[in-house]
């Protein structure tokens, strides 16, 4: 299954490479050389290359125009204490750390696979089929199912109970068999079920979505213990989405940068339908709400 997913991604990457070569005017030969340099020497993933439109040669003209996630992590590892990556990458560890520090988090309801948490009384099951039955049994009116080690929103489903089935935001219904198949074919083996949270009413009116939209606030903790907010973004989920993840532009969700001085949106990034490059926009694509200058609710409280 993992092999077929890998092959499928490579086929998709090649199709996007052909499209990016045409869209940027680089051609196959020059575009191929740039792609190999970006992926090999500079550490960009195919997804980053395409969504950032890097085959246009901009990094040759302006080396500081973009940095790969791989290179960024090298910088972060020099700043961050060793061994703390799991605090955010492992969702069970993150859950425990938040509870230890008195930070509110969604209730953890059930799990399968990794069972490291000691935070509460959850339903612990031994296999994915049993977890699917627990979700469809009607004990929880609304939940979020997510892989413990998932990235880019992969595998995440926001679900509401409807009789013996559960319904995702895009309207797809899942019975026990379909839910188990979803988990089996995802490539992940450890899963958690959390209570479903809903967005602030002002945020849902902007996005037109009932999926949770989140702040991403990047901080630097100085040796003195002082915490400095470096920059902040709000990710807005699209209609029918279960998450707000950008996923290299593949999700269709938008990202808005927030001015630290005013707490308002400075500009918004919208992925192109082709998956190659992105546009700056003044309006949310689903609701036509004017994004520039929007005062994001509870921004100051989130920073505090």
Buried (B, 14 or more C-beta within 10 A) or exposed (E): EEEEEEEEEEEBBEEBBEBBBBBBEBEEEBBBEBBEBBBEEBBBBBBBBBBBBBBBBBBEEEEEEBBBEEEEEEEEEEEEEEEEBBBEEBBBBBBBBBBEEEEEBBBBBBBBBBBBBEBEEBBEBEEBBBBBBBBBEEEBEBBBBBBBBBEBBBBBBBBBBEEEBBBBBEEBEBBBEBBBBBBBEBBBBBBBBBBBBEBEEEBBEBBBBBBBBBBEBEEEEEEEEEEEEEEBBBBBBBBBBBBBBBBBBBBBBBBBBBBBEEBBBBBBBBBBEEBBBBEEBEBBBBBEBBBBEBEBBEBEEBBE
